[in-house]
Amino acid sequence: MANNNNQRKTPKFNFYWMYGLIIVFLLSMLWMNQDGSPAQEVNWTQFENIVGKGGVQSITVYRSKNKAEALLSDSLARVVFKDQPAPQSSPLGMSSSGAANKISAQIPSADKFDEYVKTWREQGVFMGDVKYVEGSNDLTMILYTFGPIVLLVALWFFLLRRMGGAGGGGGGIFSVGKSKARLFDKDNDKKVTFQDVAGLAEAKVEIAEIVDFLKNPKHYTELGGKIPKGALLVGPPGTGKTLLAKAVAGEADVPFFSMSGSDFVEMFVGVGASRVRDLFRQAKEKAPCIVFIDEIDAVGRARGNKASMGGNDERESTLNQLLTEMDGFGSNSGVIILAATNRADILDKALLRAGRFDRQIYVELPELSDRKEIFQVHLRDVKTDGSVDLDLLSRQTPGFSGADIANVCNEAALIAARHKKRAVQRQDFMDAIDRIVGGLEKRSKVITDEERRSIAVHEAGHATVSWHLRYGDPLIKVTIVPRGKALGAAWYLPEERQIEPKQALLDKICSLMAGRVAEDMFLGFIDTGALNDLERATKIAYAMVTYYGMSDRLPNISYYDTSGESYGFTKPYSEDRAQVIDSEVQAIIDAQYERARQILTQYQEGHHALADLLQQREVIYTEDAERIFGPRQWKSRTEEIIKDEAAAPASTVDTATPPPFDVSE
């Protein structure tokens, strides 16, 4: 421990020390000799004669060397040096011809020199000051000789460091091709383990196998097995790909190199390939080890898809070097590559083949049980009370990623702190979900009575039709309070289905069209509030026709491109087929529009009661719709959860906001 403390206290060299020394030298030079010019060397007889002519302004006596230096006036200097022989060279070999106002000579002694000064003053030839110093002015000569050279060298080093900082990091311009990977080992204080990664059970199994191989390689090699050379983590943003890699670094007792794909890309030609070589050189020295490349699509994009533009050649050369290092003639025994991306469809096929990335581990959005585990992890440091129901929160956040759930917990804590609460309550989590999904409430927004009535009729139309559809999502609440960009919203709790039947898609289109239908039927006009509804309905209809083969005239045909390369500027069908697609989409939307009209006609009284209640209270809940229309005919797995949420007292404050939701913009 003592040795470690001594090492920590040892000062490190700082380049700015050199600047400080230069400043000290310059100040010393200025202090020792303000005039700064060297003196002309003469003998004592010449010195005495020159002083006797008059015109000497001052004399400096150096006691240590018994030497005197006289400063001449300009008139005396012209006379003296006109009669004197050619100037002698200075002790350093430099000519002193440029110093025509100073002379110096050896004197008998400092004490005897006082007698000469007294005599000169009595004769009236010298009335200036006499200064006695102990040192010499040789340092001034040295500074004038080597000072400019030192300044030039310092300036060169300074510019070199600035150039190196822009391109190559702390090592200067000569390290521009060095890898920027950060090394993590078992001695790091902050570690993330698999216990900190909630959900992702399947992904953790595959990753844990790689970690176990590095710890116990004989267990696998005895049977002739080989560990995969690389694993690619693929999934939507925020699902925990980077967190999973951090857990690998915490679990493995081997060195772990981490860097981003963009760290390979540089403005200098050849730098990316050089950094790839340096990364794998370091990895081989530390083998067995793991190399993690985050956002690998920055350097691994497919080659040759488009014309080369500017830095594209540099990126391709970097990718070629990466391919060679991962599986070329060289051996990378003991080096395992982990990479993460959310755009695997654009990666080069040579990068994805077996031998480079043998496994593609899909990190999907968390399911219901996974979301519950994620809530448990993020609520470790959040002070909650008994009203918080993790099961309810998990069911009300379908489609949320791990990052979204972390944001919900943090936002709930901020809301509770804003209201001076001692613990985070269930209502705070509901408000946090509302805030994240729908945006901040804007009760100060000015809305006319006509607009208010239109929004109420529109949102009541969504709620009425959805309540009476088999695949309609269970209703949570409806509000006409402006939130974000929306003037009103209907909140639902959708079922998490792995496969959507055709009727479910049709029911979704029908409920989306219900707002526009209600405006047309009960207000006698339509407005721009159905923009979001029409957009979503049109996308679903086009997907049914062109992707899922659910059209009567175009059955079992799909134009979906799974390769991700798209069709460019051309379409995979003719103009005649395009007209058929448009007509089929229009037919689907028209049919669901009429279907929504029939449902609203049948339940017209209930719609009016719901719209009036909504206009009066601004927010209505499931219990209000059930009191008007009666219990829903088709039950779902989440009906009981909805009933529990509907038991909350009605108010004008939103209490739940699970996505997806219908928005009237």
DAPE-V360956 format. One record per pair of residues at least 6 apart in sequence whose C-alpha atoms are under 8 Angstrom apart, sorted by sequence separation. I is the first residue (numbers start at 1). J is the second residue. D is the distance in whole Angstrom. If there is no record, write none. Layout:
BEGIN
i-><I,I>
j-><J,J>
d-><D,D>
END
This chain:
BEGIN
i-><30,61,62,89,90,107,120,121,164,165,167,168,169,213,220,235,249,265,266,283,326,351,352,416,434,435,466,467,481,482,519,520,544,545,549,550,561,614,626,29,61,88,89,120,164,165,168,169,213,220,234,249,264,265,283,325,416,466,467,480,481,519,544,549,600,613,60,61,87,88,164,165,168,233,264,283,397,416,466,467,480,519,548,549,59,60,87,117,163,164,167,168,264,416,466,479,480,545,548,549,59,60,87,162,163,164,168,194,478,479,516,547,548,59,161,164,264,413,478,479,546,547,58,59,160,161,164,264,412,416,463,478,546,547,57,58,160,303,415,477,478,545,546,547,559,56,57,58,213,376,476,477,516,546,610,56,57,375,413,463,475,476,477,515,610,56,57,299,412,415,475,476,55,56,210,299,412,415,475,476,55,210,372,411,460,474,475,515,610,81,299,300,372,375,412,459,473,474,609,55,56,299,337,409,412,459,473,474,513,622,623,55,372,408,411,459,473,512,513,622,54,372,473,512,606,77,371,409,606,623,77,408,456,512,513,622,623,369,408,455,512,621,257,368,371,74,323,368,382,463,553,554,73,323,327,374,378,408,452,462,509,72,326,327,459,508,621,39,50,71,72,326,368,375,379,459,620,71,72,255,367,371,374,375,378,382,459,509,553,619,70,71,255,257,261,455,456,471,472,509,619,69,70,255,256,257,258,259,260,261,262,323,366,455,471,551,619,69,70,254,255,256,257,258,259,260,261,262,265,365,366,371,375,617,618,619,69,254,255,256,257,258,259,260,261,264,365,366,472,505,546,617,619,68,69,254,256,258,260,261,262,365,366,393,471,472,545,67,68,211,215,261,262,365,388,389,445,470,471,67,68,214,215,261,385,387,388,443,469,67,68,384,385,386,387,442,443,472,542,545,66,67,204,208,211,212,214,383,384,385,441,442,545,65,66,207,211,383,384,441,442,466,66,272,276,382,441,442,66,197,272,296,440,441,542,66,267,270,273,277,291,293,295,296,297,302,439,440,541,269,272,273,276,280,288,289,290,291,292,293,294,295,296,301,302,303,438,439,465,466,63,197,272,273,276,287,288,289,290,291,292,293,294,295,297,301,302,438,439,465,40,41,63,197,245,270,287,288,289,290,291,292,293,294,295,297,300,301,302,538,541,40,270,273,277,284,287,290,300,438,463,502,541,61,265,273,276,284,297,462,465,194,197,265,284,297,462,192,196,284,300,462,538,242,283,462,537,193,194,265,461,462,192,193,194,264,461,191,192,193,460,40,47,191,192,193,458,459,461,39,40,47,192,193,194,458,461,38,47,191,192,193,457,458,40,191,192,39,40,458,37,38,39,42,44,457,458,37,39,40,41,42,43,44,457,39,40,41,42,43,44,38,39,40,41,185,186,39,184,454,457,186,186,52,185,186,51,57,59,61,63,185,186,454,55,56,57,58,59,60,61,62,63,64,185,54,55,57,58,59,60,61,62,63,64,65,184,185,53,54,56,57,58,59,60,61,62,63,64,183,184,52,58,60,62,183,184,51,52,62,183,184,214,455,51,182,183,214,181,182,517,521,181,182,181,180,513,514,517,518,509,513,517,510,514,518,180,509,510,513,514,179,507,510,511,506,510,245,177,176,177,179,180,178,179,398,177,178,179,229,396,177,181,242,395,398,167,179,241,178,179,177,178,38,33,36,32,233,237,229,230,231,232,233,234,235,236,33,229,230,231,232,233,234,235,32,228,229,230,231,232,233,234,235,230,232,234,29,234,29,29,26,25,214,26,241,240,239,230,232,239,229,230,231,234,239,228,229,230,231,232,233,234,235,236,239,22,229,230,231,232,233,234,235,236,22,228,229,230,231,232,233,234,235,236,533,228,231,233,235,532,533,228,465,468,532,533,532,531,532,465,480,530,531,19,465,479,480,529,530,18,464,478,529,481,528,480,481,461,464,479,480,479,478,479,495,464,477,478,495,464,477,478,495,477,476,477,493,461,475,476,460,475,460,457,460,512,457,460,459,457,460,206,456,456,203,456,203,456,203,239,240,453,474,200,238,239,240,452,470,200,237,238,239,468,470,474,238,467,468,474,491,492,493,494,200,238,476,491,492,493,494,199,475,491,492,493,474,491,492,476,491,492,199,200,476,491,199,490,491,198,199,489,490,489,490,199,489,198,199,479,488,489,198,487,488,197,486,487,488,486,487,198,477,486,476,485,196,476,459,455,345,345,346,345,346,438,345,434,437,434,437,434,437,431,433,434,430,431,433,434,430,431,433,430,431,430,427,395,392,396,398,399,396,397,398,396,397,396>
j-><36,67,68,95,96,113,126,127,170,171,173,174,175,219,226,241,255,271,272,289,332,357,358,422,440,441,472,473,487,488,525,526,550,551,555,556,567,620,632,36,68,95,96,127,171,172,175,176,220,227,241,256,271,272,290,332,423,473,474,487,488,526,551,556,607,620,68,69,95,96,172,173,176,241,272,291,405,424,474,475,488,527,556,557,68,69,96,126,172,173,176,177,273,425,475,488,489,554,557,558,69,70,97,172,173,174,178,204,488,489,526,557,558,70,172,175,275,424,489,490,557,558,70,71,172,173,176,276,424,428,475,490,558,559,70,71,173,316,428,490,491,558,559,560,572,70,71,72,227,390,490,491,530,560,624,71,72,390,428,478,490,491,492,530,625,72,73,315,428,431,491,492,72,73,227,316,429,432,492,493,73,228,390,429,478,492,493,533,628,100,318,319,391,394,431,478,492,493,628,75,76,319,357,429,432,479,493,494,533,642,643,76,393,429,432,480,494,533,534,643,76,394,495,534,628,100,394,432,629,646,101,432,480,536,537,646,647,394,433,480,537,646,283,394,397,101,350,395,409,490,580,581,101,351,355,402,406,436,480,490,537,101,355,356,488,537,650,69,80,101,102,356,398,405,409,489,650,102,103,286,398,402,405,406,409,413,490,540,584,650,102,103,287,289,293,487,488,503,504,541,651,102,103,288,289,290,291,292,293,294,295,356,399,488,504,584,652,103,104,288,289,290,291,292,293,294,295,296,299,399,400,405,409,651,652,653,104,289,290,291,292,293,294,295,296,299,400,401,507,540,581,652,654,104,105,290,292,294,296,297,298,401,402,429,507,508,581,104,105,248,252,298,299,402,425,426,482,507,508,105,106,252,253,299,423,425,426,481,507,106,107,423,424,425,426,481,482,511,581,584,106,107,244,248,251,252,254,423,424,425,481,482,585,106,107,248,252,424,425,482,483,507,108,314,318,424,483,484,109,240,315,339,483,484,585,110,311,314,317,321,335,337,339,340,341,346,483,484,585,314,317,318,321,325,333,334,335,336,337,338,339,340,341,346,347,348,483,484,510,511,109,243,318,319,322,333,334,335,336,337,338,339,340,341,343,347,348,484,485,511,87,88,110,244,292,317,334,335,336,337,338,339,340,341,342,344,347,348,349,585,588,88,318,321,325,332,335,338,348,486,511,550,589,110,314,322,325,333,346,511,514,244,247,315,334,347,512,243,247,335,351,513,589,294,335,514,589,246,247,318,514,515,246,247,248,318,515,246,247,248,515,96,103,247,248,249,514,515,517,96,97,104,249,250,251,515,518,96,105,249,250,251,515,516,99,250,251,99,100,518,98,99,100,103,105,518,519,99,101,102,103,104,105,106,519,102,103,104,105,106,107,102,103,104,105,249,250,104,249,519,522,252,253,120,253,254,120,126,128,130,132,254,255,523,125,126,127,128,129,130,131,132,133,134,255,125,126,128,129,130,131,132,133,134,135,136,255,256,125,126,128,129,130,131,132,133,134,135,136,255,256,125,131,133,135,256,257,125,126,136,257,258,288,529,126,257,258,289,257,258,593,597,258,259,259,259,592,593,596,597,589,593,597,592,596,600,263,592,593,596,597,264,592,595,596,592,596,338,271,271,272,274,275,274,275,494,274,275,276,326,493,275,279,340,493,496,266,278,340,278,279,278,279,141,137,140,137,338,342,335,336,337,338,339,340,341,342,140,336,337,338,339,340,341,342,140,336,337,338,339,340,341,342,343,339,341,343,139,344,140,143,143,143,334,147,363,363,363,355,357,364,355,356,357,360,365,355,356,357,358,359,360,361,362,363,366,150,357,358,359,360,361,362,363,364,151,357,358,359,360,361,362,363,364,365,662,358,361,363,365,662,663,359,596,599,663,664,664,664,665,599,614,664,665,154,600,614,615,664,665,154,600,614,665,618,665,618,619,600,603,618,619,619,619,620,636,606,619,620,637,607,620,621,638,621,621,622,638,607,621,622,607,622,608,607,610,662,608,611,611,611,614,361,611,612,361,614,362,615,363,401,402,615,636,363,401,402,403,615,633,364,401,402,403,632,634,638,403,632,633,639,656,657,658,659,366,404,642,657,658,659,660,366,642,658,659,660,642,659,660,645,660,661,369,370,646,661,370,661,662,370,371,661,662,662,663,373,663,373,374,654,663,664,374,663,664,374,663,664,665,664,665,377,656,665,656,665,377,657,664,664,562,563,564,564,565,657,565,654,657,655,658,656,659,654,656,657,654,655,657,658,655,656,658,656,657,657,655,638,641,656,658,659,657,658,659,658,659,659>
d-><7,6,6,5,6,7,5,6,7,8,7,7,7,8,7,7,8,7,6,7,7,7,7,8,8,8,5,8,6,6,6,6,5,5,5,7,8,6,7,8,4,7,6,8,7,6,5,7,7,8,8,6,7,5,8,8,7,7,7,6,6,6,7,4,7,7,6,6,7,7,4,7,3,6,5,7,8,5,8,7,4,8,7,5,7,5,7,8,7,4,5,7,8,7,8,6,6,7,7,6,6,6,6,8,6,7,7,7,8,6,7,7,6,4,5,7,6,6,6,6,7,4,6,6,7,7,7,7,7,6,7,4,5,6,7,5,7,7,6,6,6,8,6,5,7,7,6,8,7,8,8,5,6,7,8,6,6,7,7,7,8,5,7,7,7,5,6,6,5,8,6,5,6,6,7,8,5,7,5,7,6,8,6,8,8,6,6,8,7,7,7,6,7,8,7,7,6,5,7,8,8,6,8,7,5,8,6,7,7,7,7,6,8,7,5,8,5,5,7,7,8,5,7,7,6,6,5,8,6,6,6,6,6,8,7,5,7,8,6,6,6,6,8,6,8,7,8,6,8,7,8,8,7,6,6,7,6,7,8,7,5,5,8,6,7,8,7,7,7,6,6,6,7,7,7,7,7,5,8,7,8,8,7,8,7,7,6,7,7,8,6,7,8,8,6,7,8,7,8,8,7,7,5,8,6,6,6,6,5,6,8,8,8,6,5,7,6,6,6,7,5,5,5,5,5,5,5,8,7,7,7,8,8,7,6,7,4,5,6,6,6,6,6,6,5,7,7,6,6,7,7,6,7,5,7,7,7,8,7,7,6,6,7,8,6,7,7,7,6,7,7,5,7,8,6,7,7,8,8,6,6,8,7,6,6,6,5,7,6,5,7,5,6,8,5,7,6,8,8,7,6,6,8,8,7,8,8,5,5,6,7,5,7,8,6,7,6,6,6,6,6,8,7,7,7,7,4,7,6,8,7,6,5,7,6,6,8,7,6,7,7,8,7,6,6,6,5,5,5,6,8,4,7,7,8,6,6,6,6,6,6,6,6,6,5,6,6,4,8,5,8,7,5,8,6,8,4,5,5,5,5,5,5,5,7,5,4,6,8,6,7,7,6,7,7,8,5,6,7,6,6,5,7,7,8,7,5,5,7,8,7,7,8,6,7,7,6,7,6,8,8,7,7,7,8,7,8,8,7,6,6,8,7,7,8,6,7,8,8,7,7,8,8,7,7,5,8,7,5,8,5,5,6,4,8,7,5,8,5,7,8,6,8,7,8,8,8,6,8,7,8,7,7,5,7,4,5,6,6,8,5,6,7,7,7,5,8,6,7,6,8,6,8,7,6,6,6,6,8,6,6,6,5,6,7,5,4,5,5,7,6,7,5,6,6,7,7,6,7,7,8,8,6,7,7,7,8,8,7,7,7,6,8,7,7,6,8,5,6,6,6,6,6,6,5,4,7,5,5,5,5,5,5,5,6,8,6,6,7,6,7,7,6,6,6,6,6,7,8,7,5,6,8,7,6,6,6,7,8,6,5,8,7,8,7,6,7,8,6,5,7,8,5,6,5,7,7,7,7,8,7,6,6,5,5,7,7,7,6,7,7,8,8,7,7,7,6,8,5,7,7,8,8,7,5,8,5,5,7,8,6,5,7,7,8,7,8,6,6,6,5,8,8,7,7,7,7,7,6,7,5,6,6,6,6,7,5,7,5,4,5,5,5,5,5,7,7,6,6,7,6,6,6,8,8,8,8,8,7,6,7,8,7,8,8,7,7,6,8,6,7,6,6,5,7,6,7,6,4,6,6,6,6,6,8,8,8,6,6,5,5,5,5,5,7,8,8,7,7,6,6,6,6,5,7,7,6,7,7,8,8,7,7,7,8,6,7,6,7,6,6,7,6,6,7,7,7,8,5,7,8,7,8,5,6,8,5,8,7,8,6,7,4,6,7,8,8,7,5,8,6,5,7,8,4,6,6,8,7,8,6,6,6,8,8,6,8,8,5,8,5,8,8,5,8,6,6,7,6,7,5,7,7,8,7,6,5,8,7,8,8,8,6,7,7,6,8,5,7,7,7,8,8,6,8,7,7,7,6,6,7,7,7,8,7,7,8,8,7,7,8,8,6,8,7,7,5,4,6,7,7,7,7,5,6,7,6,5,5,7,8,6,6,5,8,5,8,6,6,7,6,6,7,8,5,7,6,7,8,8,8,8,6,6,5,7,7,8,7,7,7,8,6,7,7,7,5,8,6,5,8,5,7,7,5,8,7,6,8,7,8,7,7,7,5,7,5,7,8>
END
